Amino acid sequence: MELGTNETQSVYLDYNATAPMRPAALKAMEEALHSVGNASSIHHQGRDAAGRVDQSRRFLADLLNCSASEIIFTSGATEANNLALQAAYAEGGLIVTSAVEHPAVLEVARALTSEIPGSLSVLPVDRLGQIDLEAFTESLQRYDVTLVSLMLANNETGVITDLRPVVEAAHAVGALVHTDATQYVGKLPVDLEELDVDLLSLSAHKFGGPQGVGALFIRRGIRLSQRPLVFGGGHERGWRAGTLNVPGIVGLGAAAEAANHRLLDEASRIAKLRDLLEGELLARLPGSYVNSSRAPRLPGVASITFPGAPADAILASMPGVAASDGSACSAGAPSPSHVLVAMGLSREDADATIRFSLGHSTTEQEIRRAVVAAVRAVTHVQALMNATAGP
């Protein structure tokens, strides 16, 4: 296959860290920024701001197939995760989560249970990064489980968790279910009527909205002890104090509406580009492998290990390609990816893994340029490492 050679333009393949803003979101935010008004004020400008917030809430509710009244706007998924776990665990019991969760869930769970030995169960995963359902069932049978928190899709590998049996089993013992759906929302369809989770967290900037805004879905009728992180006014039904970020919320709503209109077509196109990227790199770089290739994955995530080539050196050798050596939240960390290690990769292979993540603006030409750059970089780094190792 003939690959393009124009490498003068940069290629952005780090959508899982943050996606470029969708044009509709930029336009809607610009209009909101030109308006003035506090959404809590009762005058005309305040009502206009409140109307924009209400419309955005409806756009997000349409994307998730839930009621607008079940959505609380937050500063992002990290805040939403904190709100959800603290409220759901207020009465104690056992939290069940997994070894591959984002730190925004794992660290909260550890903090909540730190003074109660045996109150946190961290489920192992298999080589594909999938949850051990047998271990999950055993936890439900042996302990007083209060809360289950499992991500809908992994941020490093793209592996999708089938939550249907999880929710059914958890609800059967009276446990609540929370999912961090940050990487899933806006990329594949979410039907909260069918999924039946009690709580769901998301961030706008993962699907083309602005940074610094997200949401928490709280299913109507569930019993929670409201535990706001910040006290003040009664904004968002008492869940979070502070003047609403109207432009950010408007951007989130516009991105949700835009994603909703082209969700399946976008997913299909992106999956083909991911397959092109993986196929070309594996064909041109013998010994390389794709993590979780046989598991259900998000369409735009490719976690590829290049044995013998440290990821940081690869990234430094292809400055025209924006990719990641793991979660953006742990970039620069001295230890290897906890996700890859939990899946059974050696430290060396975990340190030689690049996450390429594609999205709504990715083009085939960009993928072809990225392949050229990556093959050149990996070959260069492997040669240097072999030379350094000596005979």
Summary of the structure (lengths in Angstrom):
residues: 391
radius of gyration: 21.7
end to end distance: 35.3
largest distance: 78.3
contacts: 1380
relative contact order: 0.18
helix: 44%
strand: 15%
